[in-house]
């Protein structure tokens, strides 16, 4: 079976945005990530929005891991402003960082002109058997990040499940 025809696994999207979490703005970025994940072959359990608070982000990540999703993508809160705490919250749930993927996301984002991706402090790693990925919050960073991430995610999921990569 071709990879594009396979289901890669379950995914959850966590949008870190105070306005979206409080219902003041539509969750358009969550819809974009969901669409890109589904196009890549994932079954998306949903897109949840949380405020940019460390405890809220950590709770969403822990819920995803306990729920058994294969990958959780966070969007937003990865910059250098005082409210950008997604990487700090993520660090508390990771068992094993994967810095090479985080660097690939920064490099490809910057090359594509997504400045927020280039200066992102976002982390990538494994918590339990779930791949956790922090993406910067712009549409450009998400589009480029997902293009860079998709083939890598399949490889990581195969390794986590004990299968040999195709």
C-alpha positions in Angstrom: 0.0 0.0 0.0 1.3 3.5 -0.8 2.2 5.8 2.0 -0.4 8.4 0.9 -3.1 5.7 1.0 -2.2 4.6 4.6 -3.4 6.2 7.7 -0.4 7.4 9.6 -2.2 7.5 13.0 -4.1 9.8 15.2 -3.2 13.5 15.8 -4.4 16.4 17.9 -3.9 20.1 17.3 -3.4 22.5 20.2 -3.7 26.2 19.4 -2.0 28.4 21.9 -3.8 31.7 21.6 -5.6 33.7 24.4 -8.1 35.3 21.9 -9.1 31.9 20.4 -9.2 30.2 23.8 -11.6 32.9 25.1 -13.8 32.7 22.0 -12.8 36.2 20.8 -11.4 34.9 17.5 -12.1 32.0 15.2 -9.7 29.0 15.3 -8.6 29.4 11.7 -5.0 28.2 12.3 -6.3 25.0 14.0 -8.5 24.3 10.9 -5.4 24.8 8.7 -3.3 22.4 10.7 -6.1 19.9 10.8 -6.5 20.1 7.0 -2.8 19.6 6.4 -2.6 16.6 8.8 -5.6 15.0 7.2 -4.1 15.5 3.7 -0.9 13.8 5.1 -3.0 10.8 6.1 -3.7 11.4 9.8 -7.0 11.0 11.6 -7.3 14.2 13.6 -9.1 13.9 16.9 -9.7 17.7 17.0 -8.2 21.1 17.4 -8.4 22.6 20.9 -7.5 26.1 21.9 -5.8 27.0 25.2 -4.7 30.3 26.7 -1.0 31.0 26.7 -0.5 29.8 30.2 2.1 27.1 31.0 -0.3 25.0 33.0 -3.0 25.1 30.3 -0.5 24.1 27.6 1.0 21.3 29.7 -2.5 20.0 30.6 -3.5 19.9 26.9 -0.2 18.0 26.0 -0.6 15.5 28.9 -4.2 14.9 27.8 -3.1 14.2 24.3 -0.4 11.8 25.4 -2.7 10.0 27.9 -5.3 9.8 25.1 -2.8 7.9 22.9 -2.5 10.2 19.9 0.5 9.5 17.7 1.4 13.2 17.2 0.3 16.4 18.9 1.0 19.7 17.1 1.0 22.9 19.1 0.7 26.2 17.2 1.7 29.5 18.6 3.5 30.8 21.7 7.0 29.9 20.5 8.6 33.3 20.2 10.5 35.5 22.6 7.7 37.6 24.1 6.9 37.2 27.8 3.6 35.4 26.8 5.4 32.9 24.6 5.6 29.9 27.0 4.8 26.9 24.7 8.4 25.6 24.6 8.7 26.0 28.4 5.5 24.0 28.9 6.5 21.4 26.4 9.9 20.8 28.0 8.1 19.7 31.1 6.3 16.8 29.3 9.0 15.6 26.9 10.8 12.3 27.7 13.2 12.6 24.8 13.9 15.8 22.7 14.5 15.5 19.0 16.4 18.8 18.3 17.2 17.9 14.7 13.5 18.2 13.7 13.1 21.5 15.6 16.2 22.9 13.8 14.8 21.7 10.4 11.5 23.5 11.1 13.4 26.7 12.0 15.7 26.5 9.0 13.0 25.7 6.4 10.7 28.4 7.9 13.3 31.1 7.7 14.3 30.0 4.2 10.6 30.3 3.2 10.3 33.8 4.7 8.4 32.9 7.8 10.4 35.0 10.3 8.5 33.7 13.3 9.5 30.2 12.4 13.1 31.2 12.1 13.1 32.8 15.6 10.9 30.1 17.2 12.1 28.5 20.4 9.8 25.6 19.5 10.7 22.1 20.7 10.1 18.7 19.2 10.3 15.4 21.1 8.7 12.3 22.4 6.4 12.0 25.4 5.5 8.4 26.1 4.8 7.1 22.6 3.5 10.5 21.3 5.5 12.9 19.1 5.1 16.5 20.3 5.8 19.3 17.9 5.7 23.1 18.5 5.1 25.2 15.4 5.2 29.0 15.2 1.8 30.6 14.8 1.7 32.2 11.4 0.0 30.6 8.4 3.4 30.6 6.5 5.1 28.9 9.4 2.4 26.3 9.6 2.4 25.6 5.9 6.1 25.3 5.6 6.4 23.5 9.0 3.9 20.8 8.0 5.7 20.3 4.6 9.0 19.8 6.4 7.4 17.7 9.2 5.2 15.3 7.4 7.8 12.8 6.1 9.7 13.0 9.4 6.7 12.3 11.5 5.9 9.1 9.6 9.5 7.9 10.3 9.3 8.7 14.0 5.9 7.1 14.4 7.2 3.9 12.7 10.2 3.9 15.1 8.0 4.5 18.2 5.8 1.6 17.1 8.8 -0.7 16.7 8.3 -1.0 12.9 11.2 -0.6 10.5 10.8 2.6 8.3 9.6 2.0 4.8 
